[in-house]
Amino acid sequence: MRYDKILLEHGAGGLLMSELIAGMFLPRFDNVYLERLEDSAVFQLGGMRLCFSTDSYVVDPLFFPGGDIGSLAVHGTVNDIAVCGGTPLFLSAGFILEEGFDTDDLEKIVDSMARAAAGAGVKIVTGDTKVVARGAADRIFINVSGIGVIHYGGTISPRSIEPGDAVIVSGTIGDHGAAILSARQEFGLRSSILSDSAPLNLLVESILKVSPAIHCMRDVTRGGLGAVLCEIASQSQCCVVIEEKDIPVHDGVRGICEILGLDPLFLASEGKIVVFCPPGDAKRVVDAMRSHDLGRDTTIIGNVCEKGQGRLVMNTSIGGSREVDLPTGELVPRIC
């Protein structure tokens, strides 16, 4: 650990978060499931292959264009299970409530969670509630854990990635981050951008049906597409090359990034997925994704080059190229 105090950046999905996990948690909780550092733990139990995931949600503001903390909490955990090839089944919900929190807002959030769970085809089957003194938390924090079953025959993991694989993204990036920024009064921004928060399990099902050789999938969350691809490149020990001109970015997102000096490559999404598959399967996968409402803007943005050195390279729209590293700072604190 390079710091003796925890910073906001330690939860941003970038370099400091990676260092915190590697330096603090992995050595103490070391086991074969955790060391893979994937969105869900995958394990065998009673002849079935299961996946288990957990995530905590502290987004600010609680209600934002296109969603709220309740729907986001359900979607985020469902998606972490889905991208491991699992069918999400059951969720838990843990609430930390601050004394004085408005019960009308709590009711809206819980109703939103119920609708999101029904829309994703999952059930919230257990939970916990704690109330802390006024000032000891910020209104409401939610933890959601989930379990799913894996029927897919292949192994979906960065370690399955091979040279030549196509890199596919399911649509415009950074929508959630831009929606959060536009909802924060301190920025004084006005935008029509909505968060892309959505359950991806049905989109993933359509992908798995058309290709028996999906190598890796990740939902694009904290740290954005750039951070996700950096992590995948490192874990796969492959060079991943992407084309800046092919990365879909909504004009409104690009405008917000230009005003605030941000890079959309590192702005969070909550309803987008990146897929790695053999080049021979790429067209079928893209067609299947585009046939789904959440994948209409699916695009091939790059490919995997040689093994041996895990790095992410972006060919820029002006004709050059640059190596992309994990962000060291916090672009948007409390994004999810």
GUTISE-666720 format. One record per residue (C-alpha): x, y, z negated. Coordinates in steps of 0.25 Angstrom, whole numbers, plus 5000, padded with zeros to 4 digits. Layout:
XYZ/...
***
This chain:
500050005000/500550145004/499650214995/499350214980/497850264982/496750224992/496450315003/495250335012/496150285023/496250145016/494850115021/494950175035/495250045042/496650095047/498050075042/497850105028/496750015026/497549905033/498649935023/497749925011/497149795015/498549735019/499249795006/498149784996/497049674999/497749575008/498849534998/497849514987/496749444994/497549365004/496849255010/496749195024/495349255027/495749395022/497049405029/496449405043/495849545040/494649525049/493249585047/492749465041/493349345034/493149215042/493049085034/492548935035/491448895025/490648765025/490948745040/490548885044/491449005048/491049125040/491449265040/491349365028/491549515028/491349635018/491449785020/491149905012/490450035017/490650175012/490250255024/490050405023/488950455026/488050345022/487150375034/487750415047/487250415062/486950275066/486950205052/487250215037/488050135027/487050025026/486949985040/488450005042/488749915030/487949805037/488449825051/489949825046/489849695039/489049625050/490049675060/491249625052/490649485052/490249485067/491649525072/492149395066/491249315074/490249295063/488749305062/488449395050/487449335041/487449395026/487849525020/488049575006/487849715002/488549784990/488149924987/488950024978/488050144975/488350274969/487450324957/486550434963/486450374977/485150404984/484250274984/483550324997/484950315004/485250184998/483850135003/484250185017/485550115017/484949985012/483849985022/484950015033/485749895028/484549805029/484249845043/485649825047/485749685041/484449655048/484949705062/486249625060/485449495056/486149485042/485649485028/486149555016/486049445006/486749494994/487349624988/487749714976/487449854971/488349934962/488050084957/489250174953/489250304946/489050434954/490350474961/490950324960/490450294974/489950374986/488450344987/488550204992/489550094997/489149965003/489849835004/489349725014/489849585015/489449485025/489549345029/489349275043/489549145050/490449125062/490049035074/490949095084/492048985088/493149085091/494049155080/493749305080/495049375075/496149465079/497049345078/496249285090/496549405099/497349365112/498149445122/497249485133/495949495125/495049615128/494749715118/493249755118/492449865110/490949865109/490750015111/491050155107/492050165095/491950265084/490450285083/490350255068/491450345064/490950465073/489550445067/490150445053/490950575056/489750645062/488950615050/489950675040/489550815037/490950865035/491250855050/490050925055/489950835067/488750815075/488650685084/487650595090/488650475087/487950355079/488750255071/488850125079/488650045066/487949915071/487949765068/488849695079/488549545076/487549535088/488549605097/489649505092/488749385095/488649425109/490149435110/490349295104/489349235113/490049265126/491549235122/492049125114/493449195113/493149325105/494449345099/494249465089/493149565086/493049685076/492049785073/492649925074/492449995060/493450075052/494650125059/493950115072/494250035085/495750075083/495950015069/495149885073/496049865085/497349895077/496949795067/496549685078/497849715085/498649695072/497949565068/498049505082/499449545084/499049585098/499249715106/497849775109/497749875120/496549965121/496150075132/495750205126/494850235138/494050115136/493750135121/492250185121/492050305112/490750385112/490950535116/490350575103/491350495095/492550545104/492050695101/491950675086/493350615086/493950725094/493350825084/493850755072/495250715078/494850565077/495150445086/493950365090/494750245090/494850245075/493450285072/492550185066/491350105073/490350015066/489749945078/490849915088/491649795090/492949765096/493149625103/494349545108/494149435118/494849365129/494849445142/494049335149/492849355139/492949505139/491849535150/490849435143/491149505130/490949645135/489649605142/489049535130/489449655121/488849755131/487549685131/487349715116/486849845112/488149865103/489049835114/488549915126/489849995127/490849875125/492149905132/493449825134/494549925128/495749845129/496549715128/497449635119/498949625124/500049545119/500149475105/501249505095/501049645091/499749695085/499549835091/498449925097/498750005110/497850105116/498050145131/497550285130/496550355140/497750455144/498550335149/499550315137/499450205126/499650215111/499750115100/498550125090/498750105075/497850095063/497350235059/498050275046/497050375041/495550385039/494750435051/493450435044/493350395030/492150305025/491750275039/491050145035/
***
